[in-house]
Amino acid sequence: MTNRLAEAKSLYLRKHAENPIDWWSWCDEALATARAQNKPIFLSIGYSSCHWCTVMEGEAFSDIAIAHYMNANYLPIKVDREERPDLDSIYMQALQMMSGQGGWPLNVFLSPEDLVPFYAGTYFPVDPRYGRPGFLQVLQAIRRYYDTEKAELQQRKALIIESLHTSAVLQDGTTDELEDRELLRQGWETSTGIITPSQSGNSFPMIPYAELALRGTRFNFESRYDGKQVCTQRGLDLALGGIYDHVGGGFHRYTVDATWTVPHFEKMLYDNGQIVEYLASLWSAGVEEAAFERAVAGTVQWLKREMTAPEGYFYAAQDADSFIEPTAVEPEEGAFYVWSYNELQQLLTPEELKELEQFSVTPNGNFEGRNVLQRRYSGQLSATVETALSKLFTARYGVSSESLETFPPACNNQEAKTTNWPGRIPSVTDTKMIVAWNSLMISGLARAAGVFQEPLYLDLAARAANFIWENQFVDGRFQRLNYQGEPTVLAQSEDYAFFIKALLDLQASNPEHKQWLEKAIAIQDEFNEFLWSVELGGYYNTSSDSSQDLIVRERSYADNATPSANGIAIANLVRLALLTDNLDYLDLAELGLKAFRSVMHRAPQASPSLFTALDWYRNSTLIRSTTKQINSLIPKFLPTAVFAITSDLPEGSVGLVCQGLKCLAPAESVEHLLQQVQKSQVRA
């Protein structure tokens, strides 16, 4: 027997279709039913590749006693955070206010009449363990509280909603050139400190911080950190660590240790796009490490082979768990990726195995008796090691890497278990298209194409961008998601901001193709019309005509696993002003920075992308030159430069450099042009 979620488009929601819980999706009918029956709403938010979401689905949400109590006493609603990041953002912030921490699954209890949360948590086990109460006891206690402590409940809700509204309305500030110099230094120092290697805890890519740290190295700030060394180490940790899949390519989400060894094995499109862009930028900044180029190339091959739809867009994610054999009841974390020592002995020659030991391979393993491959040394891999890795690829996929152009996704557990795979059973792939995440990958590919001069990278990026442009509009409005050819859900601020950036990045890698700029301008017009805050400055998370079900309308400024929409959007506005000579964009950029100035002062650790936008605003540089000269500049590290191709140059000059609203004297030689460009990039 299935519940309402059986008909959902979301893979995450469909995973809960056989729960005995009477799940609703988030919709007007569900909210009205909760009000009519005076039932508190149990709102559970997660995503398809979330390991602990999967665990809770198989445990608490499949328990008959819990389901009976839940159905009788609550209105249960299940939400895919990748469909509704606006809802997730609000209720995650509420959880953090209540408990000081966050995470998924996000489980929140709401009053039906106003949707204000009054209690929240993450993973709840069926029975008390891990220092957490059993889920049935939690449900009983919360329902008792809801029924008997009305005065305290109202007080608690009032505090929460006041805090949410206060955080949504920020005190603005002024823009001052001298103040901005110190503010930039403070933001750079904070982000560099955040990505400085730690001795404990999980290890996340944290690319928005690494990006700001890298771009700040050109200022030579006085600091206790060696910025270039810190940024290089972050690149090495990513390209050498177990977080990278050295056999099949692509990056996992994070590692559960400080040594970058054992990953949480899901692969998210948004991480991979950002990491590709960061490694390409590191290379362009002069850190030409062979492992960076190999990791980028391997990730693109994984993307092309496993994550690209026939139509050209990119899939969202691959699960951490997979089945060891078709008869297995539950999938196991990392099963597709790890190797027992016995397997390696059977697959490799003694010489190959000996050389592969530089990947931290041991008889005892480093993950539950098996081996996650992690490189000990940088540099070029030997031919023997590459041969060994190729053999492991063939063992995993059942076909050699040279013969395998595409590897069809397993769209659900049933497909994974019943398909006759030639190698191991793969993890389930979430095949939905998310504009924001596709855009991050387009940007990464565009930058890598410019740096490494690889036409394939640009072709993949252009196909995905064209798919979005041609398919993601319904009645003239931009849409966030696409399920098997069907666009749905109005775009949110991150979709607009990241796609505009992607289009501008494509333009930067191929300045002769003006269509990317034209498309960026058109999307920006819609973004400004429906999401710009005239009263406060900056962009709301959701459009003015799709915010009715939200208890507060947020303007996201904090970076998480992905950059903040407002940080990216403000940088886009500066780039558009340079490329179009339309100063209205620059006015909006200034208003946006002013709106978030207090946050940047108070909490620089929260918003590296806003500091990146400030860098663009203060150091923006337009370079006008010939096609040949521009093409020679594209691979260089010029983080606040845009390019315009022209043949109309003053006689005897090779290019023109403009700093914001003023232009320098025409450059009379290539050396003169480069000197002007480099000085322009650090003028603030």
QUIRA-V827102 format. One record per helix or strand. SS is the DSSP state (@ for helix, = for strand). FROM is the first residue (numbers start at 1). LEN is the number of residues. If there is no record, write none. Layout:
ss:SS from:FROM len:LEN
ss:SS from:FROM len:LEN
This chain:
ss:@ from:4 len:4
ss:@ from:11 len:4
ss:= from:24 len:2
ss:@ from:28 len:10
ss:= from:40 len:7
ss:@ from:51 len:8
ss:@ from:60 len:3
ss:@ from:64 len:10
ss:= from:74 len:7
ss:@ from:85 len:15
ss:= from:106 len:5
ss:= from:117 len:5
ss:= from:129 len:1
ss:= from:132 len:1
ss:@ from:135 len:14
ss:@ from:150 len:19
ss:@ from:177 len:18
ss:= from:203 len:2
ss:@ from:207 len:13
ss:@ from:227 len:14
ss:= from:244 len:1
ss:= from:251 len:1
ss:= from:254 len:2
ss:= from:263 len:2
ss:= from:267 len:2
ss:@ from:269 len:16
ss:@ from:290 len:17
ss:= from:308 len:1
ss:= from:314 len:1
ss:= from:317 len:2
ss:= from:321 len:2
ss:= from:332 len:2
ss:= from:339 len:1
ss:@ from:341 len:7
ss:@ from:350 len:10
ss:= from:367 len:1
ss:= from:370 len:2
ss:@ from:383 len:15
ss:= from:410 len:1
ss:@ from:413 len:6
ss:= from:428 len:3
ss:= from:433 len:2
ss:@ from:435 len:18
ss:@ from:455 len:17
ss:= from:473 len:2
ss:= from:477 len:7
ss:= from:486 len:5
ss:@ from:493 len:17
ss:@ from:515 len:17
ss:= from:532 len:1
ss:= from:539 len:1
ss:@ from:565 len:16
ss:@ from:583 len:13
ss:@ from:597 len:6
ss:@ from:604 len:3
ss:@ from:608 len:12
ss:= from:621 len:5
ss:@ from:627 len:8
ss:= from:641 len:5
ss:= from:655 len:5
ss:= from:662 len:2
ss:= from:667 len:1
ss:@ from:670 len:11
